[in-house]
Amino acid sequence: MCIKAIRRALMLFSSFVCLHVAAASSAPQVVSLPPDALPYNVSGQFEFLVDTNGELDIGSAQALSDEAWQPIVATNASFGFSDATYWFRANLQQQAVEQAWIIELGYPLLDYVDVYFLQDGQLTEHYETGDRRPFAERPIAYRNFLFPLTLEAGEAVSVYMKIRSSSAVQMPLAITTPGTLFQTEQTQLALQGMYFGVIAVMLIYNLFILFSTRDLAYLLYVMLVLAVGGFQLSLHGFTYQFLLPESPWLQEKLTAVFVAMASLFVVSFTISFLKVRFYSRRLFWSLSLIAALGGLLTLLAPFVPYRYIIQLSAALGFVSVVVALGTGLYICYRGYKPAVHYSIAFAALLIGTALMILNKFGILPLNPLTENGQQIGSLTQLVLLSFALAFRIKVSRDETEEAQLEATSRLEMRVKERTLELEQANEKLQQLSNLDPLTGSLNRRYFDAQLGLEWKRATREQTTISLIMLDIDRFKLFNDTYGHQVGDDCLIFLVGHLRAAVLRPTDVVVRYGGEEFAIVLPGTDAEGAVTVAGRIKERLSNNAFPIGQEALFITVSQGIATMVPQVNETQETLIKRADQALYQAKDAGRDCYLTFENSA
């Protein structure tokens, strides 16, 4: 304390000499202190100048002409990241009776803050503080920077502030009284207490679930909560005030570590929770790269200068949240239900994080929304993700039950394989029962069974399945004109060309009923199904059906439907869509094919 007093006395003496020379050089803007409407935001009433090389002291700063100083346009000044030193000045004027004031600089992450009070050109007080200086040197032990000032009625004081920081340079400056500060601080502490209380509850609750389930997603979620909560503690000055008051270096490094950790665990949690590897290998490796960068920045944070690591970490954090949200929307589109909660959660975080990062880079002004947007968004995100994790347990349980059913089905298949010799005698009878006696094609009974099997396989493997429904145009008129025997021959003729148009052994041609036929195309997308329909039309256009000495070209109308089946859908949906497309093809003039999408 003795050394500190000696140093302050020497600085007061050296400044005294300079200030006598500069006293008449220029005058700061006068700010009249109001007796009410506190706290009073005075940031916009200060002037500032940028000391690019950091060479100015209080004497040389005061000696500069008025033209060197610029007014602050925004209510709360935000200059982004800069290597320069910033000076601010104003002249505070007491209006009425003697009053004790508190000047509050509400951004705890500033590295070096020097405040000078001058009266009649003489330096009366000099405070040195900042989060790179020991917490004990602050004039008032508080998470933000507080500077006491007492003015008598009509008295004026010139205030100069010198700020240099590797973090974003911001100046949310307000003046208030000790009593008002105490009242407003109670509200702030209550709100912050609720926020960190929810964070603590989320942390403890999900730790218990982690211990009981051993699910990796819960571990990553807990680490994400820890990173977000730790960053908010540092951002609002609680870490330095209550946890690390004697370690400025560790306080600064922890802020960057928490930001980098947030990127690492946002992406890692996304990969695990959404089962990204199952849905997209390319997306999985892209997310893994971002996670690796987040891990690298986390390891480098204690060793790389804060200015660089915090900008890289903040940029990566924003990218991570954007990519995480995009991944959630994609997985949601693919039908994974927990991704809905996930996407809403990250949308809230993205908005809040964007507001905060754009503010730190000086793009958006500093205000309660931009300063606390990430806190609001993160709280919303963490609560929603906790619900999403619970919902994921339910989905996993349902998948387990489905897997058990599938395992039971496989066991039954093995039993059937062992009894194959007993069933071979019935196989020929079964084949005959599945054939249409007129055309020799498979019949409706086989269609129902085979489509059911292919539908289940496509549902399980999440592959496409297509169905073509077709019938002969104006076949009743054809029968009435040429007779039923010729009509039967026409059906046989058509089946021959349908089989010729279907090339794969897994594709099935079925007589659905009367003159209506169906073609089941497993693993075939819409484009492939259209190709098959085109081949059918081409063959019938090039091959006439002989009737005695005549030759008649028959035409068919075709409806096409393609789906990637979901668990909650049935094969009837596919049949209805193909049937609807068939009727639309008839309405379109017959002798054509339409897909369900084009017919809707």
For each residue, the residues with C-beta under 8 A, 3 or more apart:
1: 4 5
2: 5 6
3: 6 7
4: 1 7 8 137
5: 1 2 8 9
6: 2 3 9 10
7: 3 4 10 11
8: 4 5 11 12 126
9: 5 6 12 13
10: 6 7 13 14
11: 7 8 14 15 126
12: 8 9 15 16 123 126
13: 9 10 16 17
14: 10 11 17 18 59
15: 11 12 18 19 57 58 59 116 123 126
16: 12 13 19 20 122 123
17: 13 14 20 21 59
18: 14 15 21 22 57 58 59 60 62 63
19: 15 16 22 23 58 59 62 118 121 122 123
20: 16 17 23 121 122
21: 17 18 59 63
22: 18 19 25 59 60 62 63 121
23: 19 20 62 120 121
24: 121
25: 22 62 63 64 65
26: 62 63 64 65 66 69
27: 66 91
28: 47 69 89 90 91 158 159 160
29: 45 46 47 71 89 90 91
30: 90 91 93 156
31: 42 45 46 90 91 92 93
32: 93 95
33: 40 92 93 94 95 99 101 151 175
34: 37 38 40 95
35: 95 96 99
36:
37: 34 40
38: 34 175 176 177 180
39: 104 174 175 176 180 181 184
40: 33 34 37 174 175 176
41: 44 75 76 172 173 174
42: 31 45 46 90 173 174 175
43: 46 72 74 75 76 77 171 172 173 174
44: 41 72 73 74 75 76 77
45: 29 31 42 72 90
46: 29 31 42 43 72 77 88 89 90 161 171 173
47: 28 29 69 70 71 72 88 89 90
48: 69 70 72 77 86 87 88 89 171
49: 61 64 68 69 70 86 87
50: 82 84 85 86 87
51: 54 55 56 61 84 85 86 87
52: 84 85
53:
54: 51 84 85 164
55: 51 60
56: 51 60 61 64 85 87 162
57: 15 18 60 61
58: 15 18 19 61 62 114 116 123 126 160 162
59: 14 15 17 18 19 21 22 62 63
60: 18 22 55 56 57 63 64
61: 49 51 56 57 58 64 87 89 160 162
62: 18 19 22 23 25 26 58 59 118 158 160
63: 18 21 22 25 26 59 60
64: 25 26 49 56 60 61 68 69
65: 25 26 68
66: 26 27 69
67:
68: 49 64 65
69: 26 28 47 48 49 64 66 89
70: 47 48 49
71: 29 47
72: 43 44 45 46 47 48 77 88 171
73: 44
74: 43 44 77 78 365 366
75: 41 43 44 365 367
76: 41 43 44 170 171 172 173 365 366 367
77: 43 44 46 48 72 74 88 170 171 172 173 366
78: 74 168 169 170 171 359 360 362 364 365 366
79: 82 86 168 169 170 362
80: 168 169 360 361 362 363
81: 166 167 168 169 307 310 311 360 361 362
82: 50 79 86 169
83: 307
84: 50 51 52 54 164
85: 50 51 52 54 56 162 163 164
86: 48 49 50 51 79 82 162 163 164 169 171
87: 48 49 50 51 56 61 160 161 162 163
88: 46 47 48 72 77 159 160 161 163 171 173
89: 28 29 46 47 48 61 69 158 159 160 161
90: 28 29 30 31 42 45 46 47 158 159
91: 27 28 29 30 31 156 157 158 159
92: 31 33 101 149 151 156 157 158 159 175
93: 30 31 32 33 154 155 156
94: 33 98 99 151 152 153 154 155 156
95: 32 33 34 35 153 154
96: 35 99 153
97: 153
98: 94 150 151 152 153
99: 33 35 94 96 150 151 177
100: 148 149 150 177 178
101: 33 92 148 149 150 151 175 176 177
102: 140 146 147 148 149 175 176 177 178 181
103: 115 146 147 149 159 173 174 175
104: 39 144 145 146 147 173 174 175 176 181
105: 110 113 144 145 146 147 161 171 172 173
106: 144 145 172 173 174
107: 110 144 170 171 172 366
108: 131 143 144 145 235 236 237 240
109: 131 165 167 168 234 235 237 255
110: 105 107 113 130 131 145 163 165 167 169 170
111: 130 131 132 164 165 166 167 252
112: 128 130 132 133 162 163 164 165
113: 105 110 127 128 129 130 145 161 162 163
114: 58 126 127 128 161 162 163
115: 103 125 126 127 129 147 159 160 161 162
116: 15 58 123 125 126 158 159 160 161 162
117: 123 124 125 126 149 157 158 159
118: 19 62 121 122 123 124 157 158 159 160
119: 122 124 155 156 157 158
120: 23
121: 19 20 22 23 24 118
122: 16 19 20 118 119
123: 12 15 16 19 58 116 117 118 126
124: 117 118 119 157
125: 115 116 117
126: 8 11 12 15 58 114 115 116 117 123
127: 113 114 115 139 147
128: 112 113 114 133 137
129: 113 115 133 137 138 139 145
130: 110 111 112 113 133 145 165
131: 108 109 110 111 237 240 248 251 252
132: 111 112 248 249 252
133: 112 128 129 130 137 248
134: 137 245 246 248
135: 138 141 240 241 245 246 248
136: 141 245 246
137: 4 128 129 133 134
138: 129 135 141 142 145 146
139: 127 129 146 147 148
140: 102 146 147 148
141: 135 136 138 241
142: 138 145 146 237 241
143: 108 236 237 238 240 241
144: 104 105 106 107 108 237
145: 104 105 106 108 110 113 129 130 138 142
146: 102 103 104 105 138 139 140 142 181
147: 102 103 104 105 115 127 139 140
148: 100 101 102 139 140
149: 92 100 101 102 103 117 157
150: 98 99 100 101
151: 33 92 94 98 99 101 155 156 157
152: 94 98 155
153: 94 95 96 97 98
154: 93 94 95
155: 93 94 119 151 152
156: 30 91 92 93 94 119 151
157: 91 92 117 118 119 124 149 151
158: 28 62 89 90 91 92 116 117 118 119
159: 28 88 89 90 91 92 103 115 116 117 118
160: 28 58 61 62 87 88 89 115 116 118
161: 46 87 88 89 105 113 114 115 116 171 173
162: 56 58 61 85 86 87 112 113 114 115 116
163: 85 86 87 88 110 112 113 114 169 171
164: 54 84 85 86 111 112
165: 109 110 111 112 130 168 169
166: 81 111 252 305 306 307 310
167: 81 109 110 111 255 306 307 310 360
168: 78 79 80 81 109 165 359 360 361 362
169: 78 79 80 81 82 86 110 163 165
170: 76 77 78 79 107 110 359 360 366
171: 43 46 48 72 76 77 78 86 88 105 107 161 163
172: 41 43 76 77 105 106 107 366 371
173: 41 42 43 46 76 77 88 103 104 105 106 161
174: 39 40 41 42 43 103 104 106
175: 33 38 39 40 42 92 101 102 103 104
176: 38 39 40 101 102 104 180 181 184
177: 38 99 100 101 102 180 181
178: 100 102 181 182
179: 182 183
180: 38 39 176 177 183 184
181: 39 102 104 146 176 177 178 184 185
182: 178 179 185 186
183: 179 180 186 187
184: 39 176 180 181 187 188
185: 181 182 188 189
186: 182 183 189 190
187: 183 184 190 191
188: 184 185 191 192
189: 185 186 192 193
190: 186 187 193 194
191: 187 188 194 195
192: 188 189 195 196 236 238
193: 189 190 196 197
194: 190 191 197 198
195: 191 192 198 199 232 375 379
196: 192 193 199 200 229 232 233
197: 193 194 200 201
198: 194 195 201 202 379 382 383
199: 195 196 202 203 225 228 229 232 379 382
200: 196 197 203 204 229
201: 197 198 204 205
202: 198 199 205 206 225 382 383 386
203: 199 200 206 207 222 225 226 229
204: 200 201 207 208
205: 201 202 208 209 386
206: 202 203 209 210 218 221 222 225 386 389
207: 203 204 210 211 222
208: 204 205 211 212
209: 205 206 212 213 215 218 389
210: 206 207 213 214 215 218 219 222
211: 207 208 214
212: 208 209
213: 209 210 218 393
214: 210 211
215: 209 210 218 219
216: 219 220 272
217: 220 221 269 272 273 389 392
218: 206 209 210 213 215 221 222 389
219: 210 215 216 222 223
220: 216 217 223 224 265 268 269 272 273
221: 206 217 218 224 225 269 273 385 386 389
222: 203 206 207 210 218 219 225 226
223: 219 220 226 227 261 265
224: 220 221 227 228 262 265 266 269 382 385
225: 199 202 203 206 221 222 228 229 382
226: 203 222 223 229 230 261
227: 223 224 230 231 258 259 261 262 264 265
228: 199 224 225 231 232 258 262 378 382
229: 196 199 200 203 225 226 232 233
230: 226 227 233 234 239 254 258 261
231: 227 228 234 235 255 258 259 262
232: 195 196 199 228 229 235 236 374 375 378
233: 196 229 230 236 238 239 243
234: 109 230 231 237 238 239 240 251 254 255 258
235: 108 109 231 232 255 375
236: 108 143 192 232 233
237: 108 109 131 142 143 144 234 240 241
238: 143 192 233 234 241 242 243
239: 230 233 234 242 243 244 251 254 255
240: 108 131 135 143 234 237 243 244 245 248 251
241: 135 141 142 143 237 238 245
242: 238 239 245
243: 233 238 239 240
244: 239 240 247 250 251 254
245: 134 135 136 240 241 242
246: 134 135 136
247: 244 250 251
248: 131 132 133 134 135 240 251 252
249: 132 252 253
250: 244 247 253 254
251: 131 234 239 240 244 247 248 254 255
252: 111 131 132 166 248 249 255 256 306
253: 249 250 256 257 301 302 306
254: 230 234 239 244 250 251 257 258
255: 109 167 231 234 235 239 251 252 258 259 306 310
256: 252 253 259 260 297 301 306 309 310 313
257: 253 254 260 261 298 301 302
258: 227 228 230 231 234 254 255 261 262
259: 227 231 255 256 262 263 310 313 314 317
260: 256 257 263 264 294 297 298 301 309 313 316 317
261: 223 226 227 230 257 258 264 265 294 298
262: 224 227 228 231 258 259 265 266 294 317 320
263: 259 260 266 267 290 291 293 294 297 313 316 317 319 320
264: 227 260 261 267 268 291 294 295 297 298
265: 220 223 224 227 261 262 268 269 294
266: 224 262 263 269 270 294 317 320 321 324
267: 263 264 270 271 287 288 290 291 294 320 323 324
268: 220 264 265 271 272 291
269: 217 220 221 224 265 266 272 273 385
270: 266 267 273 274 276 287 323 324 327 328 342
271: 267 268 274 276 277 284 287 288 291
272: 216 217 220 268 269 275
273: 217 220 221 269 270 338 342 388 389 392
274: 270 271 279 327 328 331 336 338 339 342
275: 272 278 279 331 336
276: 270 271 279 280 283 284 287 327 331
277: 271 281 284
278: 275
279: 274 275 276 283 330 331 334 336
280: 276 283 284 330
281: 277 284 285
282: 285 286
283: 276 279 280 286 287 327 330
284: 271 276 277 280 281 287 288
285: 281 282 288 289
286: 282 283 289 290 323
287: 267 270 271 276 283 284 290 291 323 327
288: 267 271 284 285 291 292
289: 285 286 292 293
290: 263 267 286 287 293 294 316 319 320 323
291: 263 264 267 268 271 287 288 294 295
292: 288 289 295 296
293: 263 289 290 296 297 316
294: 260 261 262 263 264 265 266 267 290 291 297 298 316 320
295: 264 291 292 298 299
296: 292 293 299 300
297: 256 260 263 264 293 294 300 301 309 312 313 316
298: 257 260 261 264 294 295 301
299: 295 296
300: 296 297 303 304 309
301: 253 256 257 260 297 298 304 309 313
302: 253 257
303: 300
304: 300 301 308 309
305: 166 308 309
306: 166 167 252 253 255 256 309 310
307: 81 83 166 167 310 311
308: 304 305 311 312
309: 256 260 297 300 301 304 305 306 312 313
310: 81 166 167 255 256 259 306 307 313 314
311: 81 307 308 314 315
312: 297 308 309 315 316
313: 256 259 260 263 297 301 309 310 316 317
314: 259 310 311 317 318 357 360 361
315: 311 312 318 319 357
316: 260 263 290 293 294 297 312 313 319 320
317: 259 260 262 263 266 313 314 320 321 353 357
318: 314 315 321 322 353 354 357
319: 263 290 315 316 322 323
320: 262 263 266 267 290 294 316 317 323 324
321: 266 317 318 324 325 346 349 350 353
322: 318 319 325 326 350
323: 267 270 286 287 290 319 320 326 327
324: 266 267 270 320 321 327 328 346
325: 321 322 328 329 343 346 347 350
326: 322 323 329 330
327: 270 274 276 283 287 323 324 330 331
328: 270 274 324 325 331 332 339 342 343 346
329: 325 326 332 333 339 343
330: 279 280 283 326 327 333 334
331: 274 275 276 279 327 328 334 336 339 342
332: 328 329 335 336 339 340 342 343
333: 329 330
334: 279 330 331 339
335: 332 566
336: 274 275 279 331 332 339 395
337: 340 391 395
338: 273 274 341 342 388 391 392 395
339: 274 328 329 331 332 334 336 342 343
340: 332 337 343 344
341: 338 344 345 384 385 387 388 391
342: 270 273 274 328 331 332 338 339 345 346 384 385 388
343: 325 328 329 332 339 340 346 347
344: 340 341 347 348 384
345: 341 342 348 349 380 381 382 383 384 385 388
346: 321 324 325 328 342 343 349 350 381
347: 325 343 344 350 351
348: 344 345 351 352 376 377 380 381 384
349: 321 345 346 352 353 374 377 378 380 381
350: 321 322 325 346 347 353 354 377
351: 347 348 354 355 373 377
352: 348 349 355 356 373 374 375 376 377 378 380
353: 317 318 321 349 350 356 357 373 374 377 378
354: 318 350 351 357 358 373
355: 351 352 358 359 364 369 370 373 374
356: 352 353 359 360 370 371 373 374
357: 314 315 317 318 353 354 360 361 374
358: 354 355 361 363 364 370
359: 78 168 170 355 356 362 363 364 365 366 370 371
360: 78 80 81 167 168 170 314 356 357
361: 80 81 168 314 357 358
362: 78 79 80 81 168 359
363: 80 358 359
364: 78 355 358 359 370
365: 74 75 76 78 359 370
366: 74 76 77 78 107 170 172 359 370 371
367: 75 76 370 371
368: 371 372
369: 355 372 373
370: 355 356 358 359 364 365 366 367 373
371: 172 356 359 366 367 368
372: 368 369 375 376
373: 351 352 353 354 355 356 369 370 376 377
374: 232 349 352 353 355 356 357 377 378
375: 195 232 235 352 372 378 379
376: 348 352 372 373 379 380
377: 348 349 350 351 352 353 373 374 380 381
378: 228 232 349 352 353 374 375 381 382
379: 195 198 199 375 376 382 383
380: 345 348 349 352 376 377 383 384
381: 345 346 348 349 377 378 384 385
382: 198 199 202 224 225 228 345 378 379 385 386
383: 198 202 345 379 380 386 387
384: 341 342 344 345 348 380 381 387 388
385: 221 224 269 341 342 345 381 382 388 389
386: 202 205 206 221 382 383 389 390
387: 341 383 384 390 391
388: 273 338 341 342 345 384 385 391 392
389: 206 209 217 218 221 273 385 386 392 393
390: 386 387 393 394
391: 337 338 341 387 388 394 395
392: 217 273 338 388 389 395 396
393: 213 389 390 396 397
394: 390 391 397 398
395: 336 337 338 391 392 398 399
396: 392 393 399 400
397: 393 394 400 401
398: 394 395 401 402
399: 395 396 402 403
400: 396 397 403 404
401: 397 398 404 405
402: 398 399 405 406 567
403: 399 400 406 407
404: 400 401 407 408
405: 401 402 408 409
406: 402 403 409 410 460
407: 403 404 410 411
408: 404 405 411 412
409: 405 406 412 413
410: 406 407 413 414
411: 407 408 414 415
412: 408 409 415 416
413: 409 410 416 417
414: 410 411 417 418
415: 411 412 418 419
416: 412 413 419 420 423
417: 413 414 420
418: 414 415
419: 415 416 422 423
420: 416 417 423 424
421: 424
422: 419 425
423: 416 419 420 426 427
424: 420 421 427
425: 422 428
426: 423 429 430
427: 423 424 430 431
428: 425 431 432
429: 426 432 433
430: 426 427 433 434
431: 427 428 434 435
432: 428 429 435
433: 429 430 445
434: 430 431 442 443 445 446
435: 431 432 440 441 442 443 446
436: 439 440 441 442 443 511
437:
438: 488 491 492 511
439: 436 491 492 495 511
440: 435 436 492 495
441: 435 436 495 498 499 509 510 511 517
442: 434 435 436 446 447 450 508 509 510 511
443: 434 435 436 446 447 510 511
444: 447 448 510 511 512 513
445: 433 434 448 449
446: 434 435 442 443 449 450 508 510
447: 442 443 444 450 451 508 510 512 518 520
448: 444 445 451 452
449: 445 446 452 453
450: 442 446 447 453 454 508 510 520
451: 447 448 454 455 467 520 571 574 575
452: 448 449 455 456 571
453: 449 450 456 457
454: 450 451 457 458 465 520 522
455: 451 452 458 459 465 565 570 571 574
456: 452 453 459 460
457: 453 454 460 461 463 522
458: 454 455 461 462 463 464 465 522 523 563 564 565
459: 455 456 462 565 566 567 569
460: 406 456 457
461: 457 458
462: 458 459 564
463: 457 458 522 523 564
464: 458 523 524 525 526 562 563 564
465: 454 455 458 520 521 522 523 524 562 563 564 565 574
466: 521 524 525 526 528 529 560 561 562
467: 451 518 519 520 521 529 560 561 562 574 575 577 578
468: 518 519 521 529 532 533 558 559 560 578 593
469: 512 516 517 518 558 559 561 575 578 579 581 582
470: 516 517 518 519 533 536 556 557 558 559 582 593
471: 475 514 515 516 517 556 557 582
472: 475 478 490 491 494 515 554 555 556
473: 554 555 556 557 586 590 591
474: 477 478 590
475: 471 472 478 479 487 490 514 515
476: 479 480
477: 474 480 481
478: 472 474 475 481 482 486 487 490 554
479: 475 476 482 483 484 486 487
480: 476 477
481: 477 478
482: 478 479 486 487 547
483: 479 486 487
484: 479 487 488
485: 488 489
486: 478 479 482 483 489 490 547
487: 475 478 479 482 483 484 490 491 515
488: 438 484 485 491 492
489: 485 486 492 493 545
490: 472 475 478 486 487 493 494 545 554
491: 438 439 472 487 488 494 495 511 515
492: 438 439 440 488 489 495 496
493: 489 490 496 497 545 554
494: 472 490 491 497 498 517 540 554 556
495: 439 440 441 491 492 498 499 509 511 517
496: 492 493 499 500
497: 493 494 500 501 536 539 540 543
498: 441 494 495 501 502 509 517 519 536
499: 441 495 496 502 509
500: 496 497 539
501: 497 498 532 535 536 539
502: 498 499 507 508 509 519 521 532
503: 507
504: 507 521
505:
506: 522 523
507: 502 503 504 519 520 521 522 524 532
508: 442 446 447 450 502 519 520
509: 441 442 495 498 499 502 517 518 519
510: 441 442 443 444 446 447 450 517 518 519 520
511: 436 438 439 441 442 443 444 491 495 516 517
512: 444 447 469 516 517 518
513: 444 516
514: 471 475
515: 471 472 475 487 491
516: 469 470 471 511 512 513
517: 441 469 470 471 494 495 498 509 510 511 512
518: 447 467 468 469 470 509 510 512 578
519: 467 468 470 498 502 507 508 509 510 532
520: 447 450 451 454 465 467 507 508 510
521: 465 466 467 468 502 504 507 524 528 529 532
522: 454 457 458 463 465 506 507
523: 458 463 464 465 506
524: 464 465 466 507 521 528 529 532 562
525: 464 466 528 529 562
526: 464 466 529 530 560 562 595 597
527: 530 531
528: 466 521 524 525 531 532
529: 466 467 468 521 524 525 526 532 533 560 562 595
530: 526 527 533 534 560 593 595
531: 527 528 534 535
532: 468 501 502 507 519 521 524 528 529 535 536
533: 468 470 529 530 536 537 558 560 593
534: 530 531 537 538 593
535: 501 531 532 538 539
536: 470 497 498 501 532 533 539 540 556 558 593
537: 533 534 540 541 556 558 591 592 593
538: 534 535 541 542
539: 497 500 501 535 536 542 543
540: 494 497 536 537 543 553 554 555 556
541: 537 538 553
542: 538 539
543: 497 539 540
544: 551 552 553
545: 489 490 493 551 552 553 554
546: 550 551
547: 482 486 550 551 552
548:
549:
550: 546 547
551: 544 545 546 547
552: 544 545 547
553: 540 541 544 545
554: 472 473 478 490 493 494 540 545
555: 472 473 540 590 591
556: 470 471 472 473 494 536 537 540 591
557: 470 471 473 582 585 586 590 591 592 593
558: 468 469 470 533 536 537 581 582 585 592 593 594
559: 468 469 470 577 578 579 580 581 582 583 584 585 593 594 596 599
560: 466 467 468 526 529 530 533 578 581 593 594 595 596
561: 466 467 469 574 575 577 578 581 595 596
562: 464 465 466 467 524 525 526 529 595 596
563: 458 464 465 569 573 574 577
564: 458 462 463 464 465
565: 455 458 459 465 569 571 574
566: 335 459 569
567: 402 459
568:
569: 459 563 565 566 573
570: 455 573
571: 451 452 455 565 574 575
572: 575 576
573: 563 569 570 576 577
574: 451 455 465 467 561 563 565 571 577 578
575: 451 467 469 561 571 572 578 579
576: 572 573 579 580
577: 467 559 561 563 573 574 580 581 596
578: 467 468 469 518 559 560 561 574 575 581 582 596
579: 469 559 575 576 582 583
580: 559 576 577 583 584 596 599 600
581: 469 558 559 560 561 577 578 584 585 594 595 596 598 599
582: 469 470 471 557 558 559 578 579 585 586 594
583: 559 579 580 586 587
584: 559 580 581 587 588 594 599
585: 557 558 559 581 582 588 590 592 593 594 599
586: 473 557 582 583 590
587: 583 584
588: 584 585 592 594
589: 592
590: 473 474 555 557 585 586
591: 473 537 555 556 557
592: 537 557 558 585 588 589
593: 468 470 530 533 534 536 537 557 558 559 560 585
594: 558 559 560 581 582 584 585 588 598 599
595: 526 529 530 560 561 562 581 598 599
596: 559 560 561 562 577 578 580 581 599 600
597: 526 600
598: 581 594 595
599: 559 580 581 584 585 594 595 596
600: 580 596 597
